[in-house]
Amino acid sequence: MRQRLFVGGEWVEPDGGHYAVVDPASEETVGWAPEASPEQARAACAAAREAFERWSRTPPEERAAVLARTARIIHERSADLTALAQAETGATTATARAMQVGVGAARFRRYARVEPAERALPPQINEAGPMGRGGVLGALAVRQPVGVVTCVTSYNNPWANPAGKVAPALAMGNTVVVKPAPQDPLSVYRMAEALQAAGLPPGVVNVVSGRSVAVGEATVASPDVDMVSFTGSTAVGQHIAEVCGRTMKRQLMELGGKGAALVLDDADLDSAVSGIGTTFSFYSGQICTAPTRVLAQRGVYDRLVDRLAGYARRLKVGDPRERDTVVGPLISAAHRDRVESYVELARKEGAVVVTGGERPPLERGFHTAPTVLADCANTMRVAREEIFGPVVAVIPFDDEEEGIALANDSDYGLIDYVWSADTARAFRIARRLRAGGVGVNTVGRNMEAPFGGFKQSGVGRDVGSYALHAYSELQAIVWAG
């Protein structure tokens, strides 16, 4: 399959030819992705600009109907879409079906609900004065679409991540250019097919892919673009922010994470180990919300290390298409090398590799074993930098104040976690953590809760109604009563 670009409602041959998309589990070619030129990327932005006026004036109910039909089409095609997502990403079958394609459909369904874009404000009584006669002023706060939104998406979920950007942006009346991650763009083109089949007008969504940095830069820097929504590394986010700042483009940034999990001495260790183990190994650790810094109070430190190591050893690493596989491959050979280099660095820094740290004896695939590092310090690079693999560093602390200080001593602040039998204590600690979200005795997510980070973990919030806010501008309309 040689995929074409999607620009202005048309499937367009790429100027730069095609490149192979590789299955991380089999190392075989899944398909051929298009390499757009910067000129084609700018044409996609121009198509979105041309479509904006009509789409933004389309009644919200009609926009919602398109999103609802898209969700149904994705659901109907879920078997084929799951197979492709798994082949592109190396996710396990359950993850590809439920957390990738399933969540993608759910997000289109969620934003097919029409929410009020206007809020009446309390009237203001003005006395007569230099500005005019006395009277009563009414006011509305109205949410208006931003305009053309460039969505630059991450490789770790080619369905949930793009859908979480595209669906609320469209619901608010914006038009979109999607620049998918180069490792797994084919699923995003299937999303575009579903939108087209659902009756989305030409130019409202455009998709351009490519390995060249110039393609992404063109979609960000285009004068037709009003906003950039980006998920990825902090370093790339900083560069995008610099480009956006030149013309005051709006930004939504979901960047790196180095989540701290504080396990207090009164915690339920079974719950803590299950939550930490499930999350740091999920999708081979390639998620920004993973609790990869475990801060354990000394009263439970040794037991927690032993139980977490035992949990990691029981995880089957292998072919993600086999039913009992829990940990599939990393996205690429280059990324596997990067993760392995961090484990070697941990050894040099003085950490103890309790389990893992080696490459599993498998014939194919970019696999690495889930790794637990003990005797770590918060100053070590493995405790400060995002590894984006199934590697967790365990750090001891003495009292509550030290644990909070260690958790906050990070450049990142996306999601932290607290385990304690005393819920009031856990909530008190949670409020002192400099993170966009905190899980108390859980790694679960509430999909209406705002999602985003403090510090270098990002700018802005999305998910639920907060995504509608993120993809809109607030306008005040005032009138004399």
Sequence and secondary structure as in RCSB ss.txt:
>XXXX:A:sequence
MRQRLFVGGEWVEPDGGHYAVVDPASEETVGWAPEASPEQARAACAAAREAFERWSRTPPEERAAVLARTARIIH
ERSADLTALAQAETGATTATARAMQVGVGAARFRRYARVEPAERALPPQINEAGPMGRGGVLGALAVRQPVGVVT
CVTSYNNPWANPAGKVAPALAMGNTVVVKPAPQDPLSVYRMAEALQAAGLPPGVVNVVSGRSVAVGEATVASPDV
DMVSFTGSTAVGQHIAEVCGRTMKRQLMELGGKGAALVLDDADLDSAVSGIGTTFSFYSGQICTAPTRVLAQRGV
YDRLVDRLAGYARRLKVGDPRERDTVVGPLISAAHRDRVESYVELARKEGAVVVTGGERPPLERGFHTAPTVLAD
CANTMRVAREEIFGPVVAVIPFDDEEEGIALANDSDYGLIDYVWSADTARAFRIARRLRAGGVGVNTVGRNMEAP
FGGFKQSGVGRDVGSYALHAYSELQAIVWAG
>XXXX:A:secstr
 B  EEETTEEE  TT EEEEE TTT  EEEEEE   HHHHHHHHHHHHHHHHHHHHS HHHHHHHHHHHHHHHH
HTHHHHHHHHHHHH   HHIIIIIIIIHHHHHHHHTTS    EEEEEEEEE SBTTBS EEEEEEEEEEE SEEE
EE  TT TTHHHHHHHHHHHHTT EEEEE  TTS HHHHHHHHHHHHTT  TTSEEE   S HHHHHHHHH TT 
 EEEEES HHHHHHHHHHHHHHT EEEEE     EEEE TTS HHHHHHHHHHHHHGGGG  TT   EEEEEHHH
HHHHHHHHHHHHHHS BS TTSTT  B   S HHHHHHHHHHHHHHHHHT EEEE  S    SSS     EEEES
  TTSHHHHS   SSEEEEEEESSHHHHHHHHHSSSEESEEEEE S HHHHHHHHTTS SSEEEES     TTS 
B  EETTEES BSTHHHHHHTEEEEEEEEE 
